[in-house]
Amino acid sequence: MLTRVVRLQVVAFVVIALAAVAFVGANYAGLDRLFSGGGYTVRLQLDEGGGVFTNSEVTYRGVAVGRVGELRLTDDGMEADLHINDDAEPIPVDSRAVVANRSAIGEQYVDLRPRTDDGPFLDGDSVIPKSATAVPPPVTDLLSNMSEFSASVPTDSLRTVVDELYTAMRDTGPHLQVLLDSSIDFAETAADHLPQTVTLIDDGATVLRTQLDSSTQWRSFSRNAKLFATELANADGDLRELIGAAPQAATQLSELLSDNNPGLSVLAANLLTTAEIFDARVAGMEQLFVMTPKAVAATSTAINPETDSMSLILRFFEPDPCVAGYEATVYRQGEDVRPRPMNTNARCTLGPGDDSVVRGSQHAPKGGVPDPAVPGGGARLPGPLGAPDLTVSANLEELLWLTTK
């Protein structure tokens, strides 16, 4: 017969065992959901399971919020029930469901990662589509890829890399320590100035985005740089010959300049005067260069190449001459030889676009007018010719004045 103490011990053992079983069943087997009707169930659609299993954990922002329920095969994948606890935080519908591994040995779980903090939120009628899911790669594929990668590495080249790394890192311990210490100091300084660091990162993103927008131009620049490098490679022999001959040519040019230094100085000064004269008449020079080819072409067509004879056709009043602007000029007979003042205001007043023969210097291209010549106002010659009483003219008129003085 059991004593009272033994009966109490048996009762205590049974109570403790029931409590332990209830705790394990509620926390690990999910038996509490059989007795409590709280929470809601969300359907998760997947292309493949990714190793997830019934009763695996469901987390939201890293916090457990439920368990995986029944797994069902579908025509295009599989579907899993996610039982969310009634005390869980509201989970946005715009969330990504990721089948993740809790450890290296594989303990899969479903992690809900929100892409927004705003509603609507998941409820009992919600379905997470395949487009918002991700599963880890199969372990077999990972191991196969690692095996193929390791087999593709040339052993001799790998040995060379290891040897070179050993040679590069040998006796560099103090320098590496300084590098690590500097990296730590850099990280601490960046943390102490966190707002500036965040601003720098944001601005860096803007710069990178700008580079991305101009990626087409960068690719074009790279292609052109490659073409330029190819041309340099093709012209390697010519470039080497040029570089080899350059010092000798430079020496000869230096000797030429040294031997002709006074004359070159005077020539440069006079060319400056000539350039100023042409600069004041750029418009007229442009008109001359435009009309000269036309005149030469007309002259060449007037000569018959077979007979070497010139054809000349005179045409009058085709078109009519310009008469506007000459009204104030008084007609005088040929026998009238009395002196009369010239009508200096007589000129063609028609515009350049008129059909008649528009003439007159007022329609010629206008240019700048050089400053009037001032005797003795020229620029001083460079070099040894720059004596106090020896100057060079700044314009053609002063040069002529000096030559006739």
C-alpha positions as semicolon CSV with decimal commas, in nm:
position;residue;x (nm);y (nm);z (nm)
1;M;0,000;0,000;0,000
2;L;0,131;0,342;-0,099
3;T;0,198;0,583;0,172
4;R;0,065;0,932;0,169
5;V;0,407;1,079;0,084
6;V;0,444;0,851;-0,215
7;R;0,098;0,942;-0,342
8;L;0,181;1,311;-0,313
9;Q;0,504;1,258;-0,503
10;V;0,321;1,072;-0,779
11;V;0,061;1,347;-0,807
12;A;0,331;1,614;-0,819
13;F;0,520;1,421;-1,088
14;V;0,205;1,385;-1,300
15;V;0,125;1,756;-1,267
16;I;0,478;1,856;-1,364
17;A;0,477;1,614;-1,657
18;L;0,144;1,746;-1,784
19;A;0,267;2,104;-1,753
20;A;0,586;2,020;-1,943
21;V;0,394;1,841;-2,217
22;A;0,153;2,133;-2,245
23;F;0,440;2,383;-2,267
24;V;0,624;2,183;-2,532
25;G;0,306;2,120;-2,726
26;A;0,204;2,484;-2,719
27;N;0,544;2,631;-2,808
28;Y;0,691;2,373;-3,043
29;A;0,400;2,167;-3,175
30;G;0,147;2,449;-3,197
31;L;-0,117;2,254;-3,006
32;D;-0,248;2,574;-2,850
33;R;-0,409;2,665;-3,184
34;L;-0,628;2,355;-3,152
35;F;-0,791;2,497;-2,842
36;S;-0,778;2,871;-2,907
37;G;-0,947;3,019;-3,210
38;G;-0,735;3,338;-3,215
39;G;-0,520;3,463;-3,500
40;Y;-0,573;3,436;-3,872
41;T;-0,435;3,230;-4,161
42;V;-0,259;3,371;-4,466
43;R;-0,198;3,164;-4,778
44;L;0,157;3,169;-4,918
45;Q;0,212;3,068;-5,281
46;L;0,555;2,930;-5,378
47;D;0,720;2,786;-5,687
48;E;0,890;2,532;-5,462
49;G;0,909;2,468;-5,090
50;G;1,270;2,564;-5,038
51;G;1,285;2,329;-4,738
52;V;1,002;2,487;-4,537
53;F;0,802;2,238;-4,329
54;T;0,486;2,230;-4,124
55;N;0,519;2,398;-3,785
56;S;0,829;2,592;-3,890
57;E;0,842;2,943;-3,751
58;V;0,701;3,257;-3,913
59;T;0,875;3,584;-3,822
60;Y;0,803;3,951;-3,886
61;R;1,096;4,193;-3,854
62;G;1,284;3,910;-3,679
63;V;1,011;3,849;-3,417
64;A;0,813;3,523;-3,412
65;V;0,450;3,590;-3,506
66;G;0,320;3,244;-3,601
67;R;0,379;2,901;-3,749
68;V;0,360;2,732;-4,088
69;G;0,051;2,516;-4,122
70;E;-0,056;2,277;-4,394
71;L;0,150;2,242;-4,713
72;R;-0,038;2,169;-5,037
73;L;0,075;2,094;-5,391
74;T;-0,077;2,302;-5,672
75;D;-0,066;2,279;-6,051
76;D;0,219;2,530;-6,075
77;G;0,393;2,498;-5,739
78;M;0,284;2,469;-5,380
79;E;0,083;2,660;-5,121
80;A;0,143;2,694;-4,748
81;D;-0,080;2,821;-4,468
82;L;0,076;3,078;-4,237
83;H;-0,099;3,086;-3,899
84;I;-0,043;3,434;-3,754
85;N;-0,095;3,487;-3,381
86;D;-0,370;3,722;-3,270
87;D;-0,123;3,928;-3,064
88;A;0,113;3,988;-3,359
89;E;0,175;4,336;-3,494
90;P;-0,023;4,433;-3,808
91;I;0,168;4,311;-4,113
92;P;0,140;4,520;-4,434
93;V;0,007;4,347;-4,743
94;D;0,304;4,487;-4,936
95;S;0,549;4,247;-4,771
96;R;0,800;4,000;-4,910
97;A;0,795;3,641;-4,780
98;V;1,141;3,484;-4,775
99;V;1,215;3,122;-4,690
100;A;1,541;3,164;-4,498
101;N;1,786;2,940;-4,316
102;R;1,833;2,999;-3,946
103;S;2,164;2,812;-3,937
104;A;2,411;2,632;-4,160
105;I;2,245;2,296;-4,102
106;G;1,924;2,409;-4,266
107;E;1,649;2,508;-4,010
108;Q;1,420;2,689;-4,253
109;Y;1,158;2,944;-4,152
110;V;0,941;3,206;-4,324
111;D;1,048;3,567;-4,272
112;L;0,795;3,841;-4,360
113;R;0,981;4,155;-4,469
114;P;0,760;4,464;-4,515
115;R;0,830;4,705;-4,798
116;T;0,615;4,977;-4,640
117;D;0,480;5,068;-4,298
118;D;0,139;5,170;-4,427
119;G;-0,174;4,960;-4,474
120;P;-0,366;4,769;-4,585
121;F;-0,261;4,482;-4,360
122;L;-0,279;4,103;-4,389
123;D;-0,593;3,925;-4,270
124;G;-0,760;3,587;-4,305
125;D;-0,840;3,641;-4,674
126;S;-0,493;3,756;-4,779
127;V;-0,274;3,569;-5,028
128;I;0,097;3,635;-5,073
129;P;0,169;3,577;-5,447
130;K;0,476;3,410;-5,591
131;S;0,609;3,742;-5,715
132;A;0,655;3,852;-5,353
133;T;0,839;3,537;-5,239
134;A;1,194;3,405;-5,244
135;V;1,345;3,069;-5,151
136;P;1,708;2,976;-5,087
137;P;1,895;2,790;-5,360
138;P;1,894;2,413;-5,326
139;V;2,188;2,275;-5,131
140;T;2,261;2,032;-5,413
141;D;2,296;2,317;-5,663
142;L;2,517;2,510;-5,421
143;L;2,747;2,214;-5,363
144;S;2,755;2,135;-5,736
145;N;2,844;2,494;-5,825
146;M;3,114;2,504;-5,559
147;S;3,257;2,178;-5,691
148;E;3,258;2,307;-6,049
149;F;3,415;2,634;-5,938
150;S;3,692;2,463;-5,745
151;A;3,757;2,230;-6,039
152;S;3,778;2,527;-6,280
153;V;4,055;2,700;-6,081
154;P;4,396;2,618;-6,234
155;T;4,608;2,463;-5,962
156;D;4,935;2,605;-6,091
157;S;4,791;2,956;-6,119
158;L;4,639;2,930;-5,772
159;R;4,975;2,822;-5,633
160;T;5,137;3,120;-5,806
161;V;4,879;3,357;-5,656
162;V;4,933;3,215;-5,307
163;D;5,310;3,243;-5,343
164;E;5,283;3,602;-5,467
165;L;5,049;3,692;-5,182
166;Y;5,296;3,544;-4,937
167;T;5,576;3,745;-5,094
168;A;5,365;4,062;-5,092
169;M;5,254;4,023;-4,730
170;R;5,587;3,911;-4,588
171;D;5,739;4,152;-4,335
172;T;5,440;4,388;-4,373
173;G;5,286;4,316;-4,033
174;P;5,354;4,665;-3,889
175;H;5,219;4,831;-4,201
176;L;4,905;4,616;-4,195
177;Q;4,860;4,703;-3,829
178;V;4,883;5,073;-3,914
179;L;4,628;5,019;-4,192
180;L;4,386;4,843;-3,956
181;D;4,432;5,109;-3,688
182;S;4,371;5,382;-3,944
183;S;4,058;5,201;-4,063
184;I;3,929;5,185;-3,706
185;D;4,004;5,556;-3,655
186;F;3,830;5,633;-3,984
187;A;3,520;5,436;-3,882
188;E;3,510;5,607;-3,541
189;T;3,547;5,951;-3,700
190;A;3,267;5,870;-3,947
191;A;3,047;5,757;-3,656
192;D;3,125;6,077;-3,461
193;H;3,016;6,281;-3,764
194;L;2,721;6,064;-3,859
195;P;2,506;6,339;-4,023
196;Q;2,793;6,440;-4,250
197;T;2,863;6,074;-4,329
198;V;2,499;6,012;-4,419
199;T;2,499;6,324;-4,638
200;L;2,815;6,204;-4,810
201;I;2,659;5,864;-4,879
202;D;2,341;6,026;-5,015
203;D;2,543;6,258;-5,238
204;G;2,748;5,960;-5,352
205;A;2,427;5,788;-5,457
206;T;2,336;6,098;-5,659
207;V;2,676;6,096;-5,828
208;L;2,648;5,726;-5,907
209;R;2,297;5,776;-6,042
210;T;2,430;6,052;-6,266
211;Q;2,701;5,820;-6,392
212;L;2,436;5,556;-6,457
213;D;2,229;5,804;-6,657
214;S;2,535;5,886;-6,870
215;S;2,635;5,522;-6,910
216;T;2,580;5,544;-7,287
217;Q;2,831;5,826;-7,314
218;W;3,078;5,637;-7,095
219;R;3,045;5,328;-7,314
220;S;3,102;5,542;-7,623
221;F;3,404;5,700;-7,456
222;S;3,540;5,355;-7,371
223;R;3,494;5,235;-7,728
224;N;3,667;5,544;-7,865
225;A;3,948;5,505;-7,612
226;K;3,990;5,144;-7,723
227;L;4,003;5,253;-8,088
228;F;4,257;5,521;-7,999
229;A;4,469;5,267;-7,812
230;T;4,445;5,030;-8,109
231;E;4,562;5,303;-8,345
232;L;4,851;5,381;-8,111
233;A;4,943;5,013;-8,107
234;N;4,930;4,996;-8,488
235;A;5,147;5,308;-8,512
236;D;5,395;5,183;-8,255
237;G;5,682;5,168;-8,505
238;D;5,614;5,519;-8,636
239;L;5,584;5,658;-8,285
240;R;5,912;5,499;-8,181
241;E;6,079;5,643;-8,489
242;L;5,929;5,986;-8,417
243;I;6,037;5,978;-8,053
244;G;6,386;5,870;-8,159
245;A;6,415;6,153;-8,414
246;A;6,250;6,420;-8,197
247;P;6,560;6,513;-7,989
248;Q;6,773;6,565;-8,302
249;A;6,499;6,769;-8,471
250;A;6,451;6,976;-8,156
251;T;6,825;7,048;-8,144
252;Q;6,826;7,159;-8,508
253;L;6,520;7,379;-8,453
254;S;6,682;7,535;-8,147
255;E;7,000;7,609;-8,345
256;L;6,790;7,758;-8,629
257;L;6,608;7,989;-8,389
258;S;6,933;8,085;-8,220
259;D;7,108;8,165;-8,550
260;N;6,814;8,373;-8,679
261;N;6,706;8,531;-8,353
262;P;6,726;8,903;-8,455
263;G;6,560;8,847;-8,791
264;L;6,284;8,632;-8,643
265;S;6,209;8,902;-8,387
266;V;6,164;9,165;-8,657
267;L;5,959;8,921;-8,869
268;A;5,731;8,840;-8,577
269;A;5,682;9,210;-8,502
270;N;5,599;9,290;-8,864
271;L;5,365;8,990;-8,887
272;L;5,182;9,135;-8,590
273;T;5,129;9,454;-8,788
274;T;5,008;9,254;-9,088
275;A;4,772;9,055;-8,866
276;E;4,623;9,377;-8,728
277;I;4,563;9,505;-9,081
278;F;4,385;9,184;-9,183
279;D;4,192;9,178;-8,855
280;A;4,040;9,517;-8,935
281;R;3,925;9,385;-9,272
282;V;3,803;9,034;-9,192
283;A;3,461;9,091;-9,349
284;G;3,613;9,210;-9,677
285;M;3,857;8,920;-9,684
286;E;3,573;8,674;-9,633
287;Q;3,381;8,831;-9,922
288;L;3,693;8,815;-10,139
289;F;3,747;8,447;-10,063
290;V;3,380;8,375;-10,142
291;M;3,371;8,562;-10,475
292;T;3,716;8,465;-10,606
293;P;3,624;8,100;-10,683
294;K;3,314;8,222;-10,869
295;A;3,520;8,464;-11,077
296;V;3,781;8,199;-11,155
297;A;3,509;7,952;-11,254
298;A;3,345;8,209;-11,482
299;T;3,680;8,287;-11,645
300;S;3,752;7,920;-11,710
301;T;3,413;7,871;-11,879
302;A;3,475;8,171;-12,107
303;I;3,771;7,997;-12,275
304;N;3,706;7,727;-12,533
305;P;3,957;7,449;-12,457
306;E;3,942;7,316;-12,815
307;T;4,018;7,643;-12,998
308;D;4,181;7,839;-12,710
309;S;3,949;8,127;-12,799
310;M;3,762;8,346;-12,554
311;S;3,391;8,409;-12,581
312;L;3,269;8,752;-12,468
313;I;2,902;8,850;-12,471
314;L;2,803;9,204;-12,378
315;R;2,466;9,248;-12,215
316;F;2,312;9,585;-12,137
317;F;2,027;9,653;-11,897
318;E;2,005;9,287;-11,794
319;P;1,918;9,371;-11,525
320;D;1,862;9,744;-11,523
321;P;2,122;9,962;-11,351
322;C;2,047;10,131;-11,023
323;V;1,924;10,491;-11,069
324;A;1,778;10,556;-10,724
325;G;1,991;10,806;-10,532
326;Y;2,119;11,000;-10,833
327;E;1,818;11,233;-10,869
328;A;2,004;11,537;-10,728
329;T;2,275;11,513;-10,993
330;V;2,225;11,783;-11,263
331;Y;2,269;11,660;-11,619
332;R;2,531;11,853;-11,817
333;Q;2,604;11,848;-12,188
334;G;2,929;11,709;-12,316
335;E;3,047;12,046;-12,441
336;D;2,987;12,206;-12,100
337;V;3,336;12,219;-11,948
338;R;3,268;12,479;-11,683
339;P;3,382;12,385;-11,332
340;R;3,099;12,266;-11,113
341;P;3,098;12,116;-10,764
342;M;3,082;11,734;-10,749
343;N;2,767;11,576;-10,607
344;T;2,928;11,375;-10,327
345;N;2,589;11,250;-10,206
346;A;2,517;11,060;-10,526
347;R;2,507;10,686;-10,456
348;C;2,281;10,386;-10,512
349;T;2,027;10,389;-10,231
350;L;1,855;10,061;-10,313
351;G;1,883;9,770;-10,074
352;P;2,109;9,470;-10,146
353;G;1,809;9,249;-10,233
354;D;1,679;9,464;-10,520
355;D;1,655;9,314;-10,871
356;S;1,856;9,593;-11,034
357;V;2,235;9,618;-11,033
358;V;2,296;9,747;-10,683
359;R;2,636;9,910;-10,664
360;G;2,832;10,140;-10,440
361;S;3,094;10,109;-10,167
362;Q;2,822;10,143;-9,903
363;H;2,724;9,782;-9,978
364;A;3,077;9,650;-9,935
365;P;3,150;9,448;-9,618
366;K;3,242;9,683;-9,338
367;G;3,533;9,626;-9,103
368;G;3,715;9,798;-8,827
369;V;3,928;10,104;-8,888
370;P;4,283;10,093;-8,745
371;D;4,405;10,374;-8,525
372;P;4,573;10,660;-8,710
373;A;4,949;10,636;-8,746
374;V;5,152;10,823;-8,486
375;P;5,520;10,872;-8,571
376;G;5,734;10,716;-8,299
377;G;5,439;10,536;-8,141
378;G;5,535;10,184;-8,250
379;A;5,602;9,892;-8,021
380;R;5,958;9,821;-7,908
381;L;6,136;9,542;-8,087
382;P;6,209;9,229;-7,883
383;G;6,559;9,099;-7,823
384;P;6,880;9,290;-7,887
385;L;6,707;9,514;-8,144
386;G;6,501;9,674;-7,873
387;A;6,719;9,983;-7,845
388;P;6,559;10,299;-7,700
389;D;6,559;10,471;-8,040
390;L;6,459;10,165;-8,244
391;T;6,089;10,074;-8,254
392;V;5,869;9,868;-8,480
393;S;5,553;10,000;-8,640
394;A;5,212;9,895;-8,512
395;N;5,046;9,949;-8,855
396;L;5,128;9,966;-9,224
397;E;5,083;10,343;-9,251
398;E;5,353;10,410;-8,993
399;L;5,585;10,162;-9,166
400;L;5,542;10,360;-9,489
401;W;5,605;10,684;-9,301
402;L;5,929;10,545;-9,160
403;T;6,049;10,428;-9,500
404;T;5,989;10,767;-9,665
405;K;6,127;10,976;-9,384
